[in-house]
Amino acid sequence: MAESESRVVMIAVDASAQADEAFEWYLSNMARDSDDVKVVNCAEFHLDLSVGINYDEKQIAQITEQVKKQQNEVDNLKSKFVDKLRGKGPNEQAFKIKGEAFILNGKKPGEAIIEAAETHKANLIICGTRGLGKIRRTFMGSVSDFIVQHARCPVVVVRK
């Protein structure tokens, strides 16, 4: 692929320092103005709910507030990364990279990222690693491991 050709780069992010590191690594090492960057986040909403309980108006208002707060956090995360593509990051780099952010719902994060990469015909996926220990990774699984094993395009896993 010639340097001036557009390539689709998918960057999987969350609110972790590892995601920031992966994104900054892309900007420092691979970014081209011709890139089409797809920033993806697998939002996992955590609500304090008990199944089968009848909620009164006050409790419903509290749940609604929790949802709004978490949605606001996701929206801020999206803006943060898209702004960096436009040179509005902390270093005010002169990037003008085409990009957009997506929230992926309804699936496990690894599966959702692979599906999004296929849908958007990603040429490359970049993600961070949470650095789980061997035991936790064995039981919980690792999103970056899943992506490496199932992606149909090259994957860069940035270690902090």
Secondary structure, DSSP 8 states (H G I E B T S, - for coil): --TTS--EEEEE--SSHHHHHHHHHHHHHT--TT-EEEEEE---------TT----HHHHHHHHHHHHHHHHHHHHHHHHHHHHHTT-STT------EEEEEE--SS-HHHHHHHHHHHTT-SEEEEE-----HHHHHHH--HHHHHHHH-SS-EEEE--
